[in-house]
């Protein structure tokens, strides 16, 4: 009889202890988080200019060459903006043979996404086509807020 009471006591106490552990985890997992959006005080404005030679463009007529130069200068301006926003990756190598520099080369690349840039002006400068772009980070911030609301924790309430 005492063996049965002892077994029953062990079973009940283990059930009580495991029940408390589950309840404690449940209580601490219940929380409410209030978020607050942060907006910077000032926003920078970046400007970039891209150039492309008109005569070196592919095309049968001067109109096609002009259009291709317009597109190329716009892409060059976007690259300039990307360099300002993300920076450039520089990779270089040098080789020496018989204690003399044999080969010295480097590569520069940029990778990024530019959203919200505006074409300010496109015009010809002599034999080149130029495109000016402006990137207002206030506009970029609004675009980013519309898709990914950056927030900080305002208050946490545990139940």
C-alpha positions as CSV (number, residue, x, y, z in Angstrom):
1,X,0.0,0.0,0.0
2,X,2.8,2.4,0.9
3,X,4.5,1.5,-2.4
4,X,1.3,2.5,-4.3
5,X,0.9,5.7,-2.4
6,X,4.6,6.5,-3.0
7,X,4.2,5.8,-6.8
8,X,1.0,7.9,-6.9
9,X,2.8,10.7,-5.1
10,X,5.7,10.6,-7.6
11,X,3.3,10.7,-10.5
12,X,1.2,13.6,-9.1
13,X,4.3,15.6,-8.2
14,X,5.8,15.1,-11.7
15,X,2.5,16.2,-13.3
16,X,2.4,19.3,-11.1
17,X,6.0,20.2,-11.8
18,X,5.6,19.7,-15.6
19,X,2.4,21.7,-15.6
20,X,4.0,24.6,-13.8
21,X,6.9,24.6,-16.3
22,X,4.5,24.7,-19.3
23,X,2.5,27.5,-17.6
24,X,5.7,29.6,-17.0
25,X,6.8,29.3,-20.6
26,X,3.3,30.1,-21.8
27,X,3.2,33.3,-19.6
28,X,6.5,34.6,-20.8
29,X,5.7,33.9,-24.5
30,X,2.7,36.1,-24.3
31,X,3.6,39.7,-25.1
32,X,2.4,42.7,-27.1
33,X,4.9,44.8,-29.0
34,X,4.1,48.4,-30.1
35,X,6.2,49.7,-32.9
36,X,7.1,53.3,-33.8
37,X,8.3,54.4,-37.2
38,X,11.4,56.5,-37.4
39,X,12.1,59.2,-40.1
40,X,15.5,60.9,-40.5
41,X,15.7,64.6,-39.9
42,X,17.5,65.3,-43.2
43,X,17.8,63.6,-46.5
44,X,20.7,63.9,-49.0
45,X,20.2,64.6,-52.7
46,X,22.7,63.0,-55.1
47,X,23.4,64.1,-58.6
48,X,25.0,62.2,-61.4
49,X,25.9,62.8,-65.1
50,X,26.4,60.2,-67.7
51,X,28.1,60.7,-71.1
52,X,28.1,58.6,-74.3
53,X,29.7,59.3,-77.7
54,X,27.2,59.6,-80.4
55,X,29.3,58.5,-83.4
56,X,30.5,55.2,-81.7
57,X,26.9,54.0,-81.3
58,X,25.5,51.2,-83.4
59,X,22.9,52.2,-85.9
60,X,22.2,52.9,-89.6
61,X,21.0,56.5,-89.2
62,X,21.9,59.4,-87.1
63,X,18.5,59.2,-85.3
64,X,19.2,55.6,-84.2
65,X,22.7,56.6,-83.0
66,X,21.2,59.5,-81.1
67,X,18.7,57.2,-79.4
68,X,21.4,54.7,-78.5
69,X,23.6,57.5,-77.1
70,X,20.7,58.7,-75.0
71,X,20.2,55.3,-73.6
72,X,23.9,54.7,-73.0
73,X,24.3,58.1,-71.3
74,X,21.3,57.3,-69.0
75,X,22.9,54.0,-68.0
76,X,26.2,55.7,-67.4
77,X,24.4,58.2,-65.1
78,X,22.7,55.3,-63.2
79,X,26.1,53.7,-62.8
80,X,27.4,56.9,-61.4
81,X,24.5,57.0,-58.9
82,X,25.1,53.4,-57.9
83,X,28.8,54.2,-57.3
84,X,27.8,57.0,-55.0
85,X,25.3,55.0,-53.1
86,X,27.0,51.6,-52.9
87,X,30.6,52.3,-53.6
88,X,32.9,50.5,-56.1
89,X,34.5,47.1,-55.7
90,X,38.1,47.2,-56.8
91,X,40.0,44.0,-57.6
92,X,43.6,44.2,-58.7
93,X,46.5,41.9,-59.5
94,X,50.2,42.3,-60.2
95,X,52.7,39.8,-61.4
96,X,56.5,40.0,-61.2
97,X,59.0,38.1,-63.3
98,X,62.7,38.3,-62.9
99,X,62.3,41.0,-60.2
100,X,60.5,43.2,-62.7
101,X,56.8,44.1,-62.9
102,X,55.4,42.0,-65.7
103,X,51.6,42.6,-65.5
104,X,49.6,45.0,-63.5
105,X,45.8,45.1,-63.8
106,X,42.7,46.1,-61.9
107,X,39.0,45.9,-62.3
108,X,36.2,48.1,-60.9
109,X,32.6,47.0,-60.6
110,X,29.5,48.3,-58.9
111,X,26.3,46.4,-58.0
112,X,23.1,47.8,-56.6
113,X,19.5,48.8,-57.2
114,X,18.6,52.5,-57.7
115,X,14.9,53.4,-57.2
116,X,13.4,56.8,-57.3
117,X,16.0,58.6,-59.5
118,X,14.7,61.3,-61.8
119,X,16.0,62.4,-65.1
120,X,16.8,66.1,-64.8
121,X,17.9,66.8,-68.3
122,X,19.3,65.1,-71.4
123,X,21.3,67.1,-74.0
124,X,24.2,67.0,-76.4
125,X,27.6,68.3,-75.6
126,X,29.6,68.4,-78.8
127,X,30.0,64.8,-80.0
128,X,28.5,63.4,-76.8
129,X,25.1,62.9,-75.3
130,X,24.7,63.7,-71.6
131,X,22.0,62.7,-69.1
132,X,21.7,64.3,-65.6
133,X,20.0,62.3,-62.9
134,X,18.9,63.3,-59.4
135,X,18.3,60.9,-56.5
136,X,16.4,62.5,-53.6
137,X,16.6,60.2,-50.6
138,X,13.4,61.6,-49.2
139,X,11.6,60.0,-52.2
140,X,13.7,56.8,-51.7
141,X,12.6,56.8,-48.0
142,X,9.0,57.1,-49.0
143,X,9.3,54.3,-51.5
144,X,11.0,52.1,-48.9
145,X,8.4,52.9,-46.3
146,X,5.6,51.9,-48.7
147,X,7.1,48.4,-49.0
148,X,9.1,47.8,-45.9
149,X,8.2,49.9,-42.9
150,X,11.4,50.3,-40.8
151,X,10.4,50.5,-37.2
152,X,11.8,50.4,-33.7
153,X,10.3,49.0,-30.6
154,X,8.2,51.5,-28.8
155,X,6.9,49.4,-25.9
156,X,6.7,45.8,-24.9
157,X,3.9,44.5,-22.5
158,X,4.2,41.0,-21.1
159,X,1.0,39.3,-20.0
